[in-house]
Amino acid sequence: MRYSKEHKAETRLRIVDEASRRFRRDGIGATGLQVLMKALGLTHGGFYAHFKSKDDLVETALQRAVEERDEVVDTYMEADAPLQTLIEQYLSAAHRKHPEQGCPLPTMAAELGQRGAPSATTDQLVKKRLEQIATGLGGDEDADERSVLMLSAMVGALQLSRSVKSKRLSDSILQTTGRLLKEMADS
């Protein structure tokens, strides 16, 4: 049975949205195509009507995650204290608890680097966040270097906070990193 172009486009979007959430929550390797398609009520074989490979889906889903996060982060950057807001939101318990809605870097970065060909989408995401942080730092001569440290600390702290069993330790990682980054932003 042939489906309309609109139906095919809608189905592709459903796959991308679900994959984007699952890759951010579970990781790329842990997200199997068969399970993904079954969760959407689709067949595994139907996947190839929409994507050439899992790598094709990974790149498309990553682009979708970046678009979603850009919208959110852009609102943070319009706040009265944009960098403080970004740090607070990024290193929040809500972001820790809901990786499927958050930044793809803490969950996906290691796997993206191991794929053989790093993603240009990751470059775009990292460059944009670094520019936003540097702007929040006032754009002085060392803002670019400090922005690299700050983004790395935020991604690493969120990743560590998700990986430990102790809630107290997890909270401490987020709170301590957030406090120190805010102090750095204010200096």
Beta strands, then each sheet from edge to edge (+ up, - down):
end
